[in-house]
Amino acid sequence: MTRLLQRPVQHEEAEPVIRLAHVTVRYNSEHVALDDVSFTLQRGERVAVVGPNGAGKSTLFKVIAGILRPTSGSADVYGHAPGGHICIAYVPQRNLVDWSFPVTVADVVMMGRVGKLGLLRWPRRRDWEIVHESLRLVGMEDMADRQIGELSGGQQQRVFIARALAQEAEVLLMDEPFTGLDMPSQEVLFGILDRLRDREVTVMVSTHDLNQAADRFDRIILLNRRLIAMGRAEEVLTEANLLAAYGGQMAMLDTEKGTLVVSDTCCSRGMDDV
């Protein structure tokens, strides 16, 4: 509540949209979720975050969103700690959302306006116009009065993007938004992300699909608690980097030579072409 009543911080436009400097996060003083992670993102970039289960992808997003403070190091959005910003929209994994909560699609999208309104003000006509325009942009205006739990997974993700649009977000963090969605639903989401690119919204998406990361994103962050590599797909998704990141887990990447696989059985003999 205190955070919502604070005046939003001003952006330092000369600063990167996101800057992490030597961020380490420990849970229970022992488990290291992130280890000395540093990188910067610029306005309008679309970045995929990939890595095995337990690599710290969700923790990374929570640090950037201001939900979680680093144990050491710093995270800044436009030159300031993320806790005072209302420009960051965070979409958690679907299994962490209570879809039975009795709110309509329009109500969920209106939640994106709270930072603009403050807690003690009722939405005005202009706010509702923004909500319905945001729903129109993601193709969900006809479902404004539906309960959020009645929607399909792809429709729910579109509603959360509409909430980000209503929030006038400049940074969108989506934690595994494509998990469980069929290909047509994924293509709809990518079409919406293309519109966000036109608005110069900086987008970070975690995904387990390395081919999708290579084909649909400007840069890739390869993470396993520490930053293994960051850059274009051809720079990041190398045999050595994948083996360093995934180790005993499995990763698959289509290449001109076939499908590269990293798994328990290949760690002693390198990468196999399948």
C-alpha positions as CSV (number, residue, x, y, z in Angstrom):
1,M,0.0,0.0,0.0
2,T,2.8,2.4,0.9
3,R,4.4,1.8,-2.5
4,L,1.2,2.8,-4.4
5,L,0.9,6.0,-2.4
6,Q,4.4,7.1,-3.2
7,R,5.0,9.6,-6.0
8,P,6.5,7.7,-9.0
9,V,10.2,8.3,-9.5
10,Q,11.3,10.3,-12.5
11,H,13.2,8.5,-15.3
12,E,16.8,9.3,-16.1
13,E,16.4,9.1,-19.9
14,A,20.2,8.9,-20.4
15,E,20.4,5.7,-18.4
16,P,19.6,2.2,-19.7
17,V,16.1,1.0,-19.2
18,I,17.4,-1.9,-17.0
19,R,20.8,-2.1,-15.4
20,L,21.8,-5.0,-13.1
21,A,25.2,-4.7,-11.4
22,H,26.7,-7.7,-9.6
23,V,23.2,-8.9,-8.4
24,T,23.3,-11.8,-6.0
25,V,20.2,-13.3,-4.3
26,R,20.3,-15.8,-1.5
27,Y,17.4,-17.6,0.1
28,N,17.7,-18.7,3.7
29,S,21.3,-17.4,3.7
30,E,22.4,-20.5,1.9
31,H,20.7,-21.2,-1.4
32,V,22.0,-18.9,-4.1
33,A,19.3,-18.1,-6.7
34,L,21.4,-15.5,-8.6
35,D,25.1,-15.1,-8.5
36,D,26.9,-11.9,-9.5
37,V,24.6,-11.1,-12.5
38,S,25.3,-7.9,-14.5
39,F,23.8,-6.7,-17.7
40,T,22.0,-3.7,-19.3
41,L,18.9,-3.4,-21.6
42,Q,18.0,-0.6,-23.9
43,R,14.6,0.9,-24.7
44,G,12.5,-1.3,-27.0
45,E,14.5,-4.5,-26.8
46,R,12.8,-7.9,-26.8
47,V,14.9,-10.3,-24.8
48,A,14.5,-14.0,-24.1
49,V,15.7,-15.4,-20.8
50,V,16.5,-19.1,-21.1
51,G,18.0,-21.7,-18.8
52,P,17.2,-24.9,-16.9
53,N,14.6,-25.3,-14.1
54,G,15.9,-23.6,-11.0
55,A,18.2,-21.3,-13.0
56,G,16.9,-18.1,-11.3
57,K,14.7,-16.8,-14.1
58,S,11.7,-16.0,-11.9
59,T,14.0,-14.6,-9.3
60,L,15.5,-12.3,-11.9
61,F,12.2,-11.0,-12.9
62,K,11.1,-10.3,-9.3
63,V,14.3,-8.3,-8.7
64,I,13.7,-6.2,-11.8
65,A,10.0,-5.7,-10.8
66,G,11.0,-4.6,-7.3
67,I,9.3,-7.5,-5.6
68,L,12.5,-8.9,-4.3
69,R,15.6,-7.1,-3.1
70,P,19.0,-8.4,-4.0
71,T,21.2,-9.7,-1.2
72,S,24.0,-7.7,-2.8
73,G,24.5,-5.7,-5.9
74,S,21.9,-3.3,-7.5
75,A,19.1,-3.3,-10.0
76,D,18.0,0.0,-11.6
77,V,15.2,1.0,-14.0
78,Y,16.0,4.2,-15.8
79,G,18.6,5.0,-13.2
80,H,16.6,4.3,-10.0
81,A,15.7,1.3,-7.9
82,P,12.6,-0.5,-9.3
83,G,10.4,-0.2,-6.2
84,G,9.2,3.3,-7.0
85,H,8.3,2.8,-10.6
86,I,4.8,2.3,-12.0
87,C,6.1,1.7,-15.5
88,I,7.0,-2.0,-14.9
89,A,4.4,-4.7,-15.7
90,Y,5.1,-8.2,-14.3
91,V,3.2,-11.2,-15.5
92,P,4.0,-14.3,-13.3
93,Q,3.7,-17.9,-14.3
94,R,0.1,-18.9,-14.8
95,N,0.2,-21.5,-12.0
96,L,0.9,-18.8,-9.5
97,V,-2.3,-16.8,-10.3
98,D,-5.6,-17.4,-8.5
99,W,-7.9,-17.7,-11.5
100,S,-10.9,-18.4,-9.2
101,F,-10.8,-14.8,-7.9
102,P,-14.2,-13.2,-8.7
103,V,-13.1,-10.4,-11.0
104,T,-14.0,-9.7,-14.6
105,V,-11.6,-9.2,-17.5
106,A,-12.2,-5.5,-17.4
107,D,-11.5,-5.4,-13.7
108,V,-8.2,-7.1,-14.2
109,V,-7.2,-4.6,-16.8
110,M,-8.3,-1.7,-14.7
111,M,-5.8,-2.9,-12.0
112,G,-3.2,-1.6,-14.4
113,R,-4.5,1.9,-13.8
114,V,-4.1,1.9,-10.0
115,G,-0.6,3.3,-10.2
116,K,-1.9,6.3,-12.2
117,L,-5.0,6.7,-10.0
118,G,-3.7,6.1,-6.5
119,L,-5.7,4.0,-4.1
120,L,-8.2,6.6,-3.0
121,R,-9.5,7.6,-6.4
122,W,-12.3,6.0,-8.4
123,P,-11.7,5.3,-12.1
124,R,-12.9,8.1,-14.4
125,R,-14.4,7.8,-17.8
126,R,-11.0,8.3,-19.4
127,D,-9.6,5.3,-17.4
128,W,-12.4,3.0,-18.6
129,E,-11.8,4.2,-22.2
130,I,-8.1,3.2,-21.8
131,V,-9.2,-0.2,-20.4
132,H,-11.5,-0.9,-23.3
133,E,-9.0,0.4,-25.9
134,S,-6.3,-1.9,-24.3
135,L,-8.7,-4.9,-24.6
136,R,-9.5,-4.0,-28.2
137,L,-5.8,-4.0,-29.1
138,V,-5.4,-7.6,-27.8
139,G,-8.6,-8.8,-29.3
140,M,-10.4,-9.3,-26.0
141,E,-12.9,-6.4,-25.9
142,D,-15.9,-8.7,-26.4
143,M,-15.0,-10.6,-23.2
144,A,-14.7,-7.6,-20.9
145,D,-17.5,-8.9,-18.6
146,R,-16.3,-12.5,-18.4
147,Q,-14.8,-13.9,-15.2
148,I,-11.0,-14.2,-15.7
149,G,-11.0,-17.9,-14.8
150,E,-13.4,-18.8,-17.6
151,L,-10.8,-17.9,-20.3
152,S,-8.3,-20.1,-22.0
153,G,-4.6,-19.8,-21.2
154,G,-3.9,-17.8,-24.3
155,Q,-6.8,-15.4,-23.6
156,Q,-5.6,-14.9,-20.0
157,Q,-2.2,-13.9,-21.2
158,R,-3.7,-11.5,-23.6
159,V,-5.7,-9.9,-20.7
160,F,-2.5,-9.5,-18.7
161,I,-0.9,-7.8,-21.7
162,A,-3.9,-5.5,-21.9
163,R,-3.4,-4.7,-18.2
164,A,0.2,-3.7,-19.1
165,L,-1.1,-1.5,-21.9
166,A,-3.6,0.2,-19.6
167,Q,-0.8,0.7,-17.1
168,E,1.2,2.4,-19.9
169,A,4.0,0.1,-19.0
170,E,7.5,0.7,-20.5
171,V,8.9,-2.5,-19.2
172,L,7.0,-5.8,-19.6
173,L,8.3,-9.0,-17.8
174,M,6.6,-12.2,-18.7
175,D,7.5,-15.4,-16.9
176,E,7.0,-18.4,-19.2
177,P,3.9,-17.0,-20.9
178,F,3.9,-19.6,-23.7
179,T,3.9,-22.7,-21.5
180,G,0.9,-24.8,-22.3
181,L,-0.3,-22.7,-25.2
182,D,-0.9,-24.1,-28.7
183,M,0.9,-22.6,-31.7
184,P,-2.0,-20.3,-32.9
185,S,-2.2,-18.8,-29.3
186,Q,1.5,-18.3,-29.3
187,E,1.4,-16.5,-32.6
188,V,-1.4,-14.2,-31.3
189,L,0.8,-13.3,-28.4
190,F,3.8,-12.6,-30.6
191,G,1.6,-10.4,-32.8
192,I,0.8,-8.3,-29.7
193,L,4.4,-8.2,-28.7
194,D,5.2,-6.8,-32.1
195,R,2.8,-4.0,-31.4
196,L,4.6,-3.3,-28.1
197,R,7.8,-3.1,-30.1
198,D,6.3,-0.3,-32.1
199,R,5.7,1.5,-28.8
200,E,9.3,0.9,-27.8
201,V,8.2,-1.2,-24.8
202,T,11.2,-3.2,-23.4
203,V,10.1,-6.9,-23.1
204,M,11.7,-9.7,-21.2
205,V,10.2,-13.2,-21.6
206,S,11.4,-16.4,-20.0
207,T,11.0,-19.5,-22.1
208,H,12.2,-23.1,-22.3
209,D,12.0,-23.1,-26.1
210,L,15.5,-22.3,-27.4
211,N,14.4,-22.3,-31.0
212,Q,11.7,-19.7,-30.2
213,A,14.3,-17.7,-28.3
214,A,16.6,-17.7,-31.3
215,D,14.0,-16.9,-33.9
216,R,11.8,-14.3,-32.2
217,F,14.0,-12.2,-29.9
218,D,16.6,-9.6,-30.4
219,R,19.0,-11.0,-27.7
220,I,19.1,-13.9,-25.4
221,I,20.2,-14.2,-21.7
222,L,21.4,-17.7,-20.9
223,L,21.2,-18.1,-17.2
224,N,22.0,-20.7,-14.6
225,R,22.2,-18.7,-11.4
226,R,25.1,-16.9,-13.0
227,L,25.0,-15.2,-16.4
228,I,26.4,-17.8,-18.8
229,A,26.1,-15.6,-21.9
230,M,24.1,-12.7,-23.4
231,G,23.8,-11.5,-26.9
232,R,22.5,-12.6,-30.3
233,A,21.4,-16.2,-30.7
234,E,24.5,-17.3,-32.7
235,E,26.7,-15.8,-30.0
236,V,24.9,-17.3,-27.0
237,L,23.5,-20.7,-28.1
238,T,26.8,-22.4,-28.7
239,E,27.7,-25.9,-27.7
240,A,30.0,-24.8,-24.9
241,N,27.5,-22.3,-23.5
242,L,24.6,-24.8,-23.6
243,L,26.6,-27.4,-21.9
244,A,27.7,-24.9,-19.2
245,A,24.2,-23.8,-18.6
246,Y,22.2,-27.1,-18.7
247,G,24.8,-29.6,-17.6
248,G,22.8,-32.6,-16.4
249,Q,19.5,-31.3,-17.7
250,M,18.3,-31.5,-21.3
251,A,18.2,-28.7,-23.9
252,M,17.4,-29.0,-27.6
253,L,18.3,-26.6,-30.4
254,D,17.7,-27.1,-34.1
255,T,20.7,-26.3,-36.3
256,E,21.8,-26.7,-39.9
257,K,23.6,-29.9,-38.8
258,G,20.6,-31.4,-36.9
259,T,19.3,-31.1,-33.4
260,L,21.8,-30.4,-30.7
261,V,21.0,-32.1,-27.4
262,V,22.5,-31.5,-23.9
263,S,21.6,-34.2,-21.4
264,D,22.9,-36.4,-18.6
265,T,24.1,-39.0,-21.2
266,C,26.1,-36.5,-23.3
267,C,27.9,-34.6,-20.6
268,S,31.0,-36.9,-20.7
269,R,31.3,-36.8,-24.4
270,G,30.1,-33.4,-25.5
271,M,27.1,-32.5,-27.7
272,D,25.4,-35.0,-29.8
273,D,23.8,-34.4,-33.3
274,V,20.5,-36.2,-33.4
